[in-house]
Amino acid sequence: MPKFYIKTYGCQMNERDSEQVAHSLIERGYRPVARESEADVVLLNTCSVRDMADQKALGKMGMMGRLAKRRPEIVFGFLGCMAQARGDSLFNGLSHLDLVVGTQKFHRVADYVEELVEKKTSRRMDDLRFSISDTAEEAGSQATIREQRLAPRQTTAFVSIMQGCNMHCTFCIVPRTRGAERSRSIPEIVREVGGLVARGVKEVTLLGQIVNLYGRHEFPKIGGKSPFVQLLEAVHAVDGLERLRFTSPHPIGFRDDLISALGELPKLAEHVHLPLQSGSNRVLKAMHRPYTAAKYSALVECIRATKPEIAITSDVIVGFPGEEESDYMATRELVEHVQFDNAFIFRYSTRAETPAAVMPNQVPESVKEARNQDLLRVVDESARRANERLVGQEVEVLCEGASRHNAARLMGRTRTNKIVVFEDKAERAGEIMNVHVHQANGFSLYGTPVV
């Protein structure tokens, strides 16, 4: 039985795409393995949002050249966003690389792999390498989303509800790698969620490049409610579903109907990831982010007024081209004011063929790094305070299984998406329970299950 190995870089959507590829290979008789050295097919599903992700994937594939020399029959491939963006150029300097498949062709990967495996095993080396990175979506790419493979006692799952993005932020390559917005139908998504719940899943996270703009060009508003809120209500009604999440939204997609839904749908978890990117109006305009710092702050206040216990996390970019010290200080002041439960801080990374890549006044790397470290300290302090407020309280936890850092302990997440580590029997995995929090350490909480 042939074996395959897939390593995934980047976002949850990439994780979901890798699941689909794995499912299609398993249907062909392939078996997944945990190490590339054991595999007959090695695939790297890539991210291209930041340069570091590109370099990690390229470095990993470069190191596997040694494995290719020992076992020339292995098929090596790049999938995903970097494959879409770079295409044939990825073959340069990687003589063992066989396959490059972009984001619109995940449903065809098994076909391409089988063709290459057959050629290599029969030593037909003519026209062995090929790249498939069409920018136009093939009709079957959304229609072939299949039932997910679930691990034993798995209780959380991601569900992709749309692909692509029409926002064209000047720093972002996603519209080029993922294409224009296109959404699955509500009945199709509800069927997938229902199937997951029937197999034991208790929590579902809806995924989209800009998830709260779901269906805006394809489906009508009904009763003043956007297609996304209609979808939330339909998924919320799935019997047996305990928790519902979504990521990642855009501030402009938070209209009154969505804010109301946060207060009206009890299964909707008390956590919103709300990308800020910058607290400077001048930089936001250069980023093509159509809101101001004041509007963002007002939105946060409105969300918290609707659901006071909600946790808010964010993304922030420092060192965007032309960002002056005063712009950075405006970002820093807004981050301090909002007091995020956590935030991902990124140094601006040049992406080829994006408007920001050719903007004047690129910020030196040393300045980016200093601002990155400074803002991380601000965020870490607000995250610490948010966690310490939970010490002495009982929190509802969905147990996900063994802790990654200590297999003798279990871990789970609160409704506000905070990690809780505790001791209990392994068979508690998959259960929802109350845990008394007695310690906050870094980004994790530690507690004892309430009997």
C-alpha positions as CSV (number, residue, x, y, z in Angstrom):
1,M,0.0,0.0,0.0
2,P,1.6,3.3,-1.0
3,K,2.1,5.9,1.8
4,F,1.9,9.7,1.8
5,Y,3.0,12.5,4.0
6,I,1.5,16.1,4.0
7,K,2.9,19.0,5.9
8,T,0.7,22.1,6.2
9,Y,1.8,25.7,6.6
10,G,-0.4,28.7,7.3
11,C,-4.1,29.1,8.1
12,Q,-6.9,26.9,9.1
13,M,-8.2,27.0,5.5
14,N,-4.9,25.3,4.5
15,E,-5.5,22.7,7.2
16,R,-8.9,22.0,5.7
17,D,-7.5,21.8,2.1
18,S,-4.9,19.3,3.4
19,E,-7.7,17.2,4.9
20,Q,-9.4,17.1,1.5
21,V,-6.2,16.0,-0.3
22,A,-5.6,13.3,2.3
23,H,-9.1,12.1,2.0
24,S,-8.8,11.8,-1.8
25,L,-5.5,9.9,-1.5
26,I,-6.9,7.5,1.1
27,E,-9.8,6.8,-1.2
28,R,-7.2,5.7,-3.8
29,G,-5.6,3.2,-1.3
30,Y,-2.9,5.4,0.1
31,R,-2.0,5.4,3.8
32,P,-0.9,8.5,5.7
33,V,2.4,8.4,7.7
34,A,3.9,10.7,10.3
35,R,7.3,11.1,8.7
36,E,8.4,12.0,5.2
37,S,11.2,9.4,5.3
38,E,8.4,6.7,5.4
39,A,6.4,8.1,2.5
40,D,6.2,7.4,-1.2
41,V,4.5,10.8,-1.8
42,V,5.6,13.9,0.1
43,L,3.4,17.1,-0.3
44,L,3.9,20.5,1.3
45,N,0.8,22.6,1.4
46,T,2.1,26.1,1.4
47,C,1.2,29.6,2.6
48,S,2.3,32.8,0.9
49,V,0.9,35.5,3.2
50,R,4.3,36.3,4.7
51,D,7.9,35.7,3.4
52,M,8.8,33.6,6.4
53,A,6.1,31.0,5.5
54,D,7.6,30.9,1.9
55,Q,11.1,30.4,3.2
56,K,10.1,27.6,5.7
57,A,8.4,25.6,2.9
58,L,11.3,26.2,0.5
59,G,13.8,25.2,3.1
60,K,11.9,22.1,4.0
61,M,11.7,21.0,0.4
62,G,15.4,21.8,-0.1
63,M,16.4,19.6,2.8
64,M,14.4,16.7,1.3
65,G,16.8,16.6,-1.6
66,R,18.9,14.3,0.4
67,L,16.0,11.9,0.8
68,A,15.4,12.1,-2.9
69,K,18.9,10.9,-3.6
70,R,18.4,7.9,-1.4
71,R,14.9,7.2,-2.8
72,P,14.5,8.7,-6.2
73,E,11.1,7.0,-6.6
74,I,9.4,9.4,-4.1
75,V,7.1,12.0,-5.5
76,F,7.6,15.5,-4.1
77,G,5.1,18.3,-4.5
78,F,4.2,21.8,-3.5
79,L,0.5,22.6,-3.1
80,G,-1.4,25.8,-2.1
81,C,-0.8,29.5,-2.1
82,M,2.9,29.6,-2.8
83,A,2.4,27.1,-5.6
84,Q,-0.3,29.3,-7.0
85,A,1.8,32.5,-6.8
86,R,5.1,31.1,-8.0
87,G,4.1,28.3,-10.4
88,D,6.9,26.9,-12.6
89,S,9.6,29.0,-10.9
90,L,9.5,26.7,-7.9
91,F,11.3,24.0,-10.0
92,N,14.4,26.2,-10.2
93,G,17.1,24.7,-7.9
94,L,14.9,21.9,-6.7
95,S,15.7,19.0,-9.1
96,H,13.8,16.5,-7.1
97,L,10.5,18.5,-7.1
98,D,7.9,16.8,-9.3
99,L,4.6,18.6,-8.8
100,V,3.3,22.2,-8.3
101,V,-0.4,22.5,-7.8
102,G,-2.2,25.8,-7.0
103,T,-5.2,26.5,-4.9
104,Q,-7.9,25.9,-7.5
105,K,-6.9,22.3,-8.1
106,F,-6.8,20.5,-4.7
107,H,-9.6,18.2,-5.9
108,R,-7.3,17.0,-8.7
109,V,-4.1,16.3,-6.6
110,A,-4.8,12.6,-6.3
111,D,-5.0,12.3,-10.1
112,Y,-1.7,14.1,-10.6
113,V,0.0,12.1,-7.8
114,E,-1.1,8.8,-9.3
115,E,0.2,9.8,-12.7
116,L,3.6,10.7,-11.3
117,V,3.8,7.5,-9.2
118,E,3.0,5.4,-12.2
119,K,5.6,7.2,-14.3
120,K,8.3,6.8,-11.6
121,T,7.6,3.2,-10.8
122,S,7.7,2.3,-14.5
123,R,10.7,4.6,-15.0
124,R,9.0,6.6,-17.7
125,M,10.9,9.8,-17.1
126,D,9.6,11.7,-20.1
127,D,7.8,15.0,-19.1
128,L,7.9,13.9,-15.5
129,R,7.5,17.3,-13.8
130,F,4.5,19.6,-14.2
131,S,2.8,22.6,-12.7
132,I,-0.9,23.2,-12.4
133,S,-1.5,26.7,-11.1
134,D,-4.5,28.1,-13.1
135,T,-5.9,31.3,-11.6
136,A,-9.4,30.5,-12.8
137,E,-11.3,28.1,-10.5
138,E,-12.2,24.8,-12.0
139,A,-15.9,24.0,-11.7
140,G,-15.3,20.9,-9.5
141,S,-13.1,22.5,-6.8
142,Q,-16.0,23.4,-4.5
143,A,-18.3,20.6,-5.5
144,T,-15.9,17.9,-4.4
145,I,-15.6,18.9,-0.7
146,R,-16.0,15.6,1.0
147,E,-16.7,14.2,4.4
148,Q,-13.9,15.0,6.8
149,R,-11.8,12.3,8.3
150,L,-12.1,12.6,12.1
151,A,-9.6,11.4,14.7
152,P,-10.9,9.2,17.5
153,R,-13.0,11.3,19.9
154,Q,-12.5,14.4,17.8
155,T,-15.0,17.1,18.9
156,T,-13.9,20.2,16.9
157,A,-13.8,20.7,13.2
158,F,-13.3,23.4,10.6
159,V,-15.9,24.0,7.8
160,S,-14.9,26.0,4.8
161,I,-17.9,28.2,3.7
162,M,-16.2,30.3,0.9
163,Q,-13.1,30.8,-1.0
164,G,-11.3,33.9,-2.3
165,C,-11.3,37.6,-1.4
166,N,-12.4,40.8,-3.2
167,M,-11.0,43.3,-0.7
168,H,-7.5,43.8,-2.2
169,C,-5.6,45.1,0.8
170,T,-2.4,46.5,-0.6
171,F,-0.2,44.2,1.5
172,C,-2.0,40.9,0.7
173,I,-1.5,38.3,-1.9
174,V,-4.6,36.3,-1.1
175,P,-6.8,37.7,-4.0
176,R,-4.1,36.5,-6.4
177,T,-3.6,33.1,-4.8
178,R,-7.2,32.3,-3.9
179,G,-9.1,34.2,-6.5
180,A,-12.4,36.1,-6.2
181,E,-15.0,35.5,-3.5
182,R,-17.3,32.5,-4.1
183,S,-19.5,30.9,-1.5
184,R,-21.0,27.5,-0.9
185,S,-24.8,27.3,-0.4
186,I,-26.3,27.4,3.1
187,P,-28.0,23.9,2.7
188,E,-24.7,22.4,1.6
189,I,-22.8,23.8,4.6
190,V,-25.6,22.8,7.0
191,R,-25.5,19.2,5.6
192,E,-21.7,19.1,6.3
193,V,-22.1,20.4,9.8
194,G,-24.9,18.0,10.5
195,G,-22.8,15.1,9.3
196,L,-19.9,16.2,11.6
197,V,-22.2,16.5,14.6
198,A,-23.6,13.0,13.9
199,R,-20.1,11.7,14.2
200,G,-19.4,13.3,17.5
201,V,-18.3,16.9,16.7
202,K,-19.5,19.4,19.3
203,E,-17.8,22.6,18.0
204,V,-17.6,23.9,14.5
205,T,-15.5,26.8,13.2
206,L,-16.7,28.4,9.9
207,L,-13.8,29.4,7.7
208,G,-13.5,32.1,5.0
209,Q,-10.9,34.6,3.8
210,I,-13.3,37.3,5.0
211,V,-15.9,35.0,6.6
212,N,-18.5,37.6,7.5
213,L,-18.8,38.8,3.9
214,Y,-20.0,35.3,3.0
215,G,-22.5,35.2,0.1
216,R,-22.7,39.0,-0.3
217,H,-22.6,38.8,-4.2
218,E,-24.5,35.5,-4.5
219,F,-27.3,35.4,-2.0
220,P,-29.9,38.0,-1.1
221,K,-30.6,39.6,2.3
222,I,-33.7,38.2,3.9
223,G,-35.6,40.2,6.6
224,G,-32.7,42.6,6.8
225,K,-30.2,39.8,7.6
226,S,-27.1,39.3,5.6
227,P,-26.3,35.9,4.0
228,F,-23.7,35.3,6.7
229,V,-26.2,35.9,9.6
230,Q,-28.7,33.6,7.8
231,L,-25.9,31.0,7.7
232,L,-25.1,31.4,11.4
233,E,-28.8,30.9,12.2
234,A,-29.1,27.8,10.0
235,V,-26.0,26.2,11.5
236,H,-27.0,27.2,15.0
237,A,-30.2,25.2,14.5
238,V,-28.3,21.9,13.9
239,D,-29.4,19.6,16.6
240,G,-26.5,18.4,18.8
241,L,-24.1,21.2,17.9
242,E,-22.8,22.8,21.2
243,R,-20.5,25.6,20.0
244,L,-20.2,27.7,16.8
245,R,-17.2,29.9,15.9
246,F,-16.1,31.8,12.8
247,T,-12.8,33.2,11.4
248,S,-11.5,35.5,10.1
249,P,-13.9,38.4,9.7
250,H,-13.3,42.0,8.5
251,P,-14.5,45.0,10.6
252,I,-16.6,46.3,7.7
253,G,-18.6,43.1,7.8
254,F,-19.8,43.7,11.3
255,R,-23.2,45.2,10.7
256,D,-26.1,45.5,13.2
257,D,-27.5,42.1,12.3
258,L,-24.2,40.3,13.1
259,I,-23.7,42.2,16.3
260,S,-27.3,41.3,17.3
261,A,-26.6,37.6,16.5
262,L,-23.7,37.6,19.0
263,G,-26.2,38.4,21.7
264,E,-29.1,36.2,20.4
265,L,-27.4,32.9,19.4
266,P,-26.4,31.0,22.6
267,K,-24.2,28.5,20.7
268,L,-22.1,31.3,19.2
269,A,-19.0,31.3,21.3
270,E,-17.9,34.4,23.1
271,H,-14.8,35.1,21.0
272,V,-14.3,37.4,18.0
273,H,-11.0,37.6,16.1
274,L,-11.1,41.2,14.7
275,P,-8.1,42.1,12.6
276,L,-7.0,45.7,13.2
277,Q,-3.8,45.8,11.1
278,S,-2.9,49.4,12.1
279,G,-4.2,52.1,14.5
280,S,-3.0,54.9,12.2
281,N,-5.7,56.3,9.8
282,R,-3.0,57.3,7.3
283,V,-1.6,53.7,7.3
284,L,-5.0,52.2,7.2
285,K,-5.8,54.2,4.1
286,A,-2.5,53.1,2.4
287,M,-3.4,49.5,3.3
288,H,-6.8,49.9,1.6
289,R,-8.6,49.1,4.9
290,P,-11.9,51.0,4.7
291,Y,-12.3,52.1,8.3
292,T,-10.7,54.4,10.8
293,A,-9.1,53.8,14.2
294,A,-12.1,55.5,15.8
295,K,-14.6,53.3,13.9
296,Y,-12.7,50.2,14.9
297,S,-12.6,51.3,18.6
298,A,-16.4,52.1,18.4
299,L,-17.0,48.6,16.9
300,V,-15.2,46.9,19.8
301,E,-17.2,48.9,22.3
302,C,-20.4,47.9,20.6
303,I,-19.5,44.2,20.5
304,R,-18.6,44.3,24.2
305,A,-21.8,46.1,25.1
306,T,-23.7,43.3,23.3
307,K,-21.7,40.5,25.0
308,P,-19.7,41.8,27.9
309,E,-17.9,38.5,28.5
310,I,-16.6,38.3,25.0
311,A,-12.9,37.8,24.2
312,I,-11.5,39.9,21.4
313,T,-8.2,39.0,19.6
314,S,-6.6,40.6,16.6
315,D,-3.9,40.9,13.9
316,V,-1.6,43.9,13.7
317,I,1.1,44.7,11.1
318,V,4.1,46.9,12.1
319,G,6.5,48.5,9.7
320,F,4.1,48.9,6.8
321,P,5.8,51.1,4.0
322,G,5.8,54.7,5.1
323,E,4.9,54.0,8.7
324,E,6.5,56.7,10.8
325,E,7.0,56.7,14.5
326,S,3.8,58.7,15.1
327,D,1.9,56.1,13.1
328,Y,3.3,53.3,15.2
329,M,2.5,55.2,18.4
330,A,-1.1,55.6,17.2
331,T,-1.2,51.8,16.8
332,R,0.4,51.2,20.2
333,E,-2.1,53.5,21.9
334,L,-5.1,51.9,20.3
335,V,-3.8,48.4,21.2
336,E,-3.4,49.6,24.8
337,H,-6.8,51.1,24.8
338,V,-8.6,48.0,23.4
339,Q,-6.9,45.6,25.7
340,F,-7.0,42.5,23.5
341,D,-7.2,39.1,25.0
342,N,-4.4,38.2,22.6
343,A,-3.1,39.5,19.2
344,F,-0.8,38.3,16.5
345,I,1.8,40.9,15.7
346,F,3.5,40.7,12.3
347,R,6.4,42.6,10.8
348,Y,5.4,43.8,7.3
349,S,6.6,41.3,4.7
350,T,7.0,42.3,1.1
351,R,4.8,40.2,-1.2
352,A,5.6,40.2,-4.9
353,E,3.0,41.8,-7.2
354,T,1.2,43.6,-4.3
355,P,0.9,47.4,-4.4
356,A,2.7,47.8,-1.0
357,A,5.8,46.0,-2.4
358,V,6.6,49.0,-4.6
359,M,5.5,51.8,-2.2
360,P,8.2,54.3,-1.3
361,N,9.7,54.6,2.2
362,Q,10.0,50.9,3.0
363,V,10.8,50.6,6.7
364,P,14.2,49.1,7.8
365,E,14.1,45.6,9.2
366,S,15.7,46.8,12.5
367,V,12.8,49.3,13.0
368,K,10.2,46.6,12.2
369,E,11.8,44.3,14.7
370,A,11.9,47.0,17.5
371,R,8.3,47.9,17.0
372,N,7.3,44.2,16.8
373,Q,8.9,43.4,20.1
374,D,7.5,46.6,21.8
375,L,4.0,45.8,20.7
376,L,4.3,42.2,21.7
377,R,5.1,43.3,25.3
378,V,1.9,45.4,25.3
379,V,-0.2,42.5,24.0
380,D,1.4,40.0,26.4
381,E,0.5,42.3,29.3
382,S,-3.1,42.6,28.3
383,A,-3.4,38.9,27.7
384,R,-1.9,38.2,31.1
385,R,-4.5,40.5,32.8
386,A,-7.3,38.8,30.8
387,N,-6.2,35.4,32.0
388,E,-5.7,36.4,35.6
389,R,-9.2,37.7,35.8
390,L,-10.4,34.1,35.4
391,V,-8.4,32.7,38.4
392,G,-10.8,31.5,41.0
393,Q,-13.7,31.2,38.6
394,E,-15.4,28.2,37.0
395,V,-15.2,28.0,33.2
396,E,-16.9,25.7,30.7
397,V,-14.3,23.7,28.8
398,L,-14.6,21.4,25.8
399,C,-11.9,18.8,26.4
400,E,-9.9,18.2,23.2
401,G,-7.6,15.4,24.6
402,A,-4.0,15.2,25.9
403,S,-2.0,18.4,26.4
404,R,0.7,18.8,23.7
405,H,3.3,19.6,26.3
406,N,2.4,17.0,28.9
407,A,0.6,13.8,27.8
408,A,-0.3,13.1,31.4
409,R,-2.7,16.1,31.4
410,L,-5.7,17.0,29.4
411,M,-6.4,20.3,27.6
412,G,-9.4,22.0,26.3
413,R,-10.8,25.5,25.4
414,T,-13.2,27.8,27.1
415,R,-16.0,29.4,25.1
416,T,-13.7,32.5,24.9
417,N,-11.1,30.3,23.2
418,K,-8.6,30.2,26.1
419,I,-6.6,27.1,26.7
420,V,-7.1,25.2,30.0
421,V,-4.9,22.4,31.2
422,F,-6.1,20.0,33.9
423,E,-5.7,16.5,35.2
424,D,-8.4,13.9,34.5
425,K,-9.1,10.5,32.9
426,A,-8.2,10.3,29.2
427,E,-11.7,9.1,28.4
428,R,-13.0,12.6,29.3
429,A,-11.7,13.8,25.9
430,G,-14.7,15.0,23.9
431,E,-16.7,16.1,26.9
432,I,-17.9,19.5,28.0
433,M,-17.2,20.1,31.7
434,N,-16.7,22.9,34.2
435,V,-13.2,23.5,35.4
436,H,-12.2,25.6,38.5
437,V,-9.2,27.8,37.4
438,H,-6.5,28.1,40.1
439,Q,-3.6,29.4,38.0
440,A,-2.8,31.5,35.0
441,N,0.6,31.0,33.4
442,G,1.5,32.7,30.1
443,F,-1.3,32.0,27.6
444,S,-2.7,29.0,29.4
445,L,-5.0,28.5,32.4
446,Y,-4.6,25.6,34.9
447,G,-7.4,24.1,36.9
448,T,-9.3,21.2,38.4
449,P,-12.5,19.7,37.0
450,V,-15.6,20.4,39.1
451,V,-17.2,17.2,40.2
